[in-house]
Amino acid sequence: MQQLFDGERQAKHAAEIGQAMLAAQLIRLTAIAAKMPGNREARAKRIQRFLQVSNLRENLWQLFQET
């Protein structure tokens, strides 16, 4: 994840959300948040904040450029 995201903190959050997505086997925000550690409200806010500050389209495009 550190190759895709600028900061170490952002990469950590991306990895945590990715693991929760795999565990939930759904892409619904509530299902992902349920699989993350911590307070229920804080988990959902953490996901929303991550989505606001990260440019996922650009980061994913970098993967396709490398292959």
PyMOL commands that set and color helices and strands:
alter all, ss='L'
color gray80, all
select helices_A, chain A and resi 8-24+29-34+40-53+56-66
alter helices_A, ss='H'
color red, helices_A
deselect
rebuild
show_as cartoon
